[in-house]
Amino acid sequence: MPSTMHGKPVVSIVVATRDDAATIRRALESIQNQTLRSHETIVVDGGSTDGTLGIVENMAQRDLAISLVRADGCGLAAALDLGMARARGRYLAFFDASAWANPDMLADLAGLAEESSLELAIAGFSATVPGEGRRQDFIEANQPAHVFPTQHDFRAGAWQLFEGNLLSSPCAKLFLRSRVERLGLSFADGGGVCSDALSFVAGYVRDVERVGLTGHAYYHVEGCSPERLPGFSVRGYQALERQYGTLMGIYHHWGLDGDPTSMGLIQSRYFECLVDCVARVFSDRLGLSAQERRRLVGEMVSSDRARLAADVARPRGMGARAMQGPIRSGNAGLAYTEGFLASFMRRGGERGLGPFCTLS
């Protein structure tokens, strides 16, 4: 049992859950098995109707470091905020109910944070998720161990972390709780609507001073819906537009909106995800009519932002490259045809639409 009965824990782990009976026990057991013993786990349930509550209640009865907050009807963002409000640890960690971690994840993150006086410590992650048809897609995001010695060094290298899906989610990281509270960060806006997790991380790193990476992929997800992955998650075109705005805002604050490397990354990222959103319009799961598909594609490709991205982007996939001409020229009809073809490439196994988009 983690030694949290006397004094405050080193790490507070927040887990938001709803109907995760198939995976919640594995998630909590992987937390219990952490070699860092000083931690607490706050599970916020948003109204499960399966066996999730029973599993968590039984585990909490045997382990005083686990506490359950019942919040029926609570969305993911509000659940994370509730968990943060009850946290007592020096550091905050966020854990998905469908994930698990290597036993030394928290110890390594906390050790790195303490040794180098970090405000943010980052670990890598891996995931296996359902692809099109029966295909399983394996994704790993990780970079070598490194500590950015100054704020300038971090800002100059942040594009590599964004590109590698390591700065897009609060998962697999340690945040200083005092800093989160001082900045007034939350996951939900005033109306309780779920905001992008990227906005939380962006708010935290906006003026962060010291950041480091462990160099190990300690955090793992398997078989969950892709939008719950810890990378750049695009659940739709509107989410993509918000996330693009978030990234442009932070780079403007950093004074790097004229930096060609950073801007090239953001525009390429936006374009590849835009093409992915267009291809998803043709998914049979959406049940859209041909007229609805044409309207949505036209909306996506007709903006000045889309045309600028098409001019600047250097896409890696054939489907994305084929879309550059139609979007650059504002030809919605041709973009519709290429999007239809791109959707077949996705089903056939091409994963060239960008590492940020395959996580959604």
Secondary structure, 3 states (H helix, E strand, C coil): CCCCCCCCCCEEEEEEECCCCCCHHHHHHHHHCCCCCCEEEEEEECCCCCCHHHHHHHHHHHCCCEEEEECCCCCHHHHHHHHHHCCCCCEEEEEECCEEECCCHHHHHHHHHHHCCCCEEEEEEEEEEECCCCCEEEEEECCCCEEECCHHHHHHHHHHHHHCCCCCCCECEEEEHHHHHHHCCCCECCCCCECCHHHHHHHHHCCCCCEEEEEEEEEEEECCCHHHCCCCCCCCHHHHHHHHHHHHHHHHHCCCCCCHHHHHHHHHHHHHHHHHHHHHCCCHHHCCCHHHHHHHHHHHHCCHHHHHHHHHCCCCCHHHHHHHHHHHHCCHHHHHHHHHHHHHHHHHCCCCCCCCCCCC
